[in-house]
Every structure is written in structure tokens, then in C-alpha cells.
Amino acid sequence: MDATPTRISAAIFTTKAAALRAKRSIEDLAHPVPRLEIIPHTTLPLTAAQSITPLWTDSSPAEQWYQRGKVENLRVAASSLDGLFLPAGRTFSFWRQVGKATARKGYRPGRMLQEGCLIPAIGGGLCQLSNALYQVALDSGCEIVERHRHSRTVPGSATAAGRDATVAWNYVDLRFRPAVDMQLTVELTPDHLVVTLRSSIPTTSPLPARESLPGRPISDEHACDTCGSSECFLKNSPRS
């Protein structure tokens, strides 16, 4: 198990993150990634790749609030991506399209991985979406421009399969580039997140929809409500 976070380790983490965010902001000014356009209706006929992942993965009472928050966060982010048109050779950037997750935009507390712990945070749970986007980008033959693995592996998850892509505003991004024109659709059913990349011409050999395993409940992991530590100052402290 990872060491219990301390105020010193958190301060070091925050300082490093602020420096990396500033560095990325400067890089984006020097080499901007244009924001792509949303087309309200699906216009491309072929399914190049699809990911289907369960929304509700932990039924423990302690996690229901954060599970609902995660689903609402996915719903808010999906509105920035559903119908997005990706021209051939243009780079998709998760954060360029979604923007910073804030309470003002409707994001709620969910679980976020930090310093080896699953802690409450505004916008927590968006990595389910970035994981799905990475999977469809891989399966449809897109060029992966930037991708980062999670620092902790949850058994049965996309992380364990090596098909994960974590994101953290704005310095940990997911970026990929299609070889042909594509369109992204993102849908939340009552039970699943469905992410699809569509194209007008075949890209790679057709692949079936990929449904990830639900993995172990968060309550089985190093989460604030169940880790048993009484010393960690991060315990149950939602962050924006």
C-alpha cells in the first residue's frame, strides 16, 4: 500500500502540478491545438470502433454519492464531445474540448486518484471517459499523440489491461490524430457509457464493441471512506 499522504507531500504535489500546468499553458500558446467543431447529427455511416463501459461499479452505501457525482461529471463532459467532427490529420485534445472541470460548469465531487489514494474531487471520474476515448482511438487506427497511464492499477480495469489514459487539467492530456475524417459520439444510457468513433471509409479491420470489466469496487481499494487511516488530512475533503 502506498504511504499515507502528508501535508508536505501534498504541498510538493501541488507545486509540481502548478509548474506543469504553467508549462503546458505556455506550450499551448506557442503551439495551439484548435478546438474542433461539433456537428449535432451523426453524418458518417461506419462504426470504426466502440467502447461500452458500466457506469455503476460500486454498490456500497459509502460510495453512492461519489458514483452519482461521477455519472453526472461524465454527462457534463459528454455534452462537449458528442457529435465532434475530427478531420483527418487534425489533433484531438481532451482538455481543449472539455475544458477545466469546475463546479460552476455543473461538475460534482467524484473519485480521483492522487498520491496513490482515491480521494473526493470536483470532476472526479472523468478518466472513465478518457479511457474509453483512448480505446476507440487505438481500435480505429488513430495516431496516439499523447497518453499517460494511471499511477495505480485497479484490478480488472482498463489500467490493468494497459488500455487506460489518465487526464489531469491541463498538463496530463489525451491527444490523438485520425488518418481519415471521423466523428465522435458519446452517450450515457441508464447503465453504460458508450463512446463511438465513426468514419466514412473503413479504417482498420472491424472490431466488436469493447466492454471493459467492471473491476473491483472502489470500497476494496485505497479510498478515503474505507482505507482505515485516521491520520491522512485528505480524508473526505472534496477538492475543486
N, C-alpha and C positions, 0 to 999 in steps of 0.2 A: 504494500500500500504506500502511496506517496506520503511525504511528510506533511504534517498539518501546516497550512498556510499561516504566516505571521504577518503582523503589520509591516515589518521590514521587507519581507518577500513581496508583499502586495505593493509596497511603495516602489520597489525595484521594477516589478512587472509594469506598473502604471507609467513609470518614467520611460522605460524601454518602448512601451506601446505608443506613448505620445511622440517620441522621437521618430518611430517608424511611420506613424500617421503623417507627421510633418514631411518626412522624406517622400512618402507616396504622393502627397499633395503637390510637392514641387515637381516630381516626375510627371504627374498628370498635367500640370501646366505646360511643361516642356513638350510632352508627347501625349496630347489629349486623345482619349478614346471617345469617339462621337456616340451620343445617345441614339439608340435605334428606335424605329417607328413601330407603333402598334397598329395593326390592321384589325378592325373589330370582327371581321368574319374570316373563317378559315378559307384560304384561297388555294392551297397546294394539296393535291389529291393523295399522295403516297405517304404512308407511315414509315419513316426511316428508322425510328427507334421509339420505345415507350418504356416508362418506369411506373410501376404501381407499388406504393408502399402504404402500410397501415398507419392511420392517424393515431389510434388509441393503443398504446403499447404497455400501459401500466394501470391496473385497476385498483391499486392500493389507495385507500382514502387520503393518505398524506399527499399523494401526487395528483389528485383530480384537479385541483386549482391550476397547477402548472401545465397539466395536459390540455385543459381548456384554453389556457393562455397560448400554448404552442400552436394549437389549431387556429386560433384567431390570428396569430402572427403569420402563419402560412397563408391564411386567407387575404390578409392585407398585402403581403408581398406578391401573391399571385395576381392581384389586380394590376401590378406594374409589369407583368410578364406575359399574361395571356394574350395571344394574338401577335406577339412580337415577330416582326419580319427580320430575318438575318440574311442580308445579301452575301453572295459568295465573296470570300476574301475579306470580309469585314469582321472585326473582333467584337465578340460579346463580352461584356464585363458585368458580373453580378451586381457590384455596388454602383456602377454607373447607371444601371437600370432601376435598381430597387431604392437606392439612397439610404441614408442613415436611419436606422430603426429608432424611433422616438415615441414616447407616449402621446405626443401631440398628433402624430400620424395614425394613432389607433393601436399601436403595439402594446402588448401586455407582458407581465412577468412570465417567463418560461424558464426552462433549464438551459444553462450554458456551461460548457466545460472550460474551467480556468484553474491553473496550477494543480491539475490532477483531480479537481473536485467538480461535481455537477452542482452549480450554485444558481440561485434565482437571479434573473437578469431581464430587463426590458428587451423584448425581441428574441428571447431565448427559444431555441427550436428551429431556427431558420436553416440550420445545417441539414435538416431532412430534405429541404428543397435544393440546397446546393449539391448534396449527394446525388439526388435524382437527376439534376441537370448534368452533372459530370458523367453519370452512367449513360444517359442518352447521347451525350456528345461523343463518348467513346464508341458506343454501338453504331452510331451513324457515320463514323469515319472522320469526325471533325479533328482539326489540329488543336491539341491542348497547348495553350499559350502560357497559362499559369494555373497551378493547382497545388494545394497544400494538404497533407494528411493531418488527421487529428492527433493530438499528443497522447491520447489514451484510447486503448482498444476496448470496445464493448463487445463481448462475445455474441456471435450471431448477427452482427450489424454489418453495414457496408464497409466499415472500418476494418473489420476482421477479414473481409474478402478483398481488401486492397482497392476498393472502388468508392472511396469516400473523398470528399472535398470540403474541408472546413473553411469558414469565412469569418472575418472579424473586421469591422469597419476601421479604416478603409484599406489597411495595409496588407490584409490577408484576403485575397480576392480569388475568384474563379473566372478565368478567361479562356475562351476557345474561339476557333475560327472555322466556319464551314467552307467546304470546297465548292458547294453548289448553293443556290438560293434555298433557304429553309424558313419555316415558320414554326414558332414555339406555341404550344397550348398548355396551360396549367389549370387543372380542375380539381376541386375538392368535392368528393362525394361524401355521404354521411360517414363513411368508414375509411376512405383511402385518399391519398394524394396521387393524382395521375398527371404525369409530365410526358408530353409527346413532342417529338421533332418530326415535322412533315416536310416533304420535298416534292419537286415536280418531276424529277428523274430518279431512278434507282441510285443509291449511294454505295452501300456495301451489301453483302448477302443479307436477305431479310432475316431479322431476328425476332423471336417471340417477345411479348411484353415481359419485362423482368420484374418479378415481385420479390422484394427482399424479405428475409426472415425478420420477425418482429423483435428478435433479440431478447435479452434478459430484461425484466422490469427495472426501471430506474431505482426502485427501492432496494434492489440487490446490489447496486453499485455504491460508489462513494458520494452519496447525495447528502445534502445538509440535514434533511429531516431524519435520516437513518444511519448516519455514519457513527454516531455514538460519542463524538468528540464534544466536550464541553468547553474546550479552550479556543477553538477556532473563531476568530472575530467575524469571519464571513458568514457564519451560520445564520440562515434565514434573514439576510439583509439584501432585499431587491436592489438592483442597480440599474441606472439609466445609461 
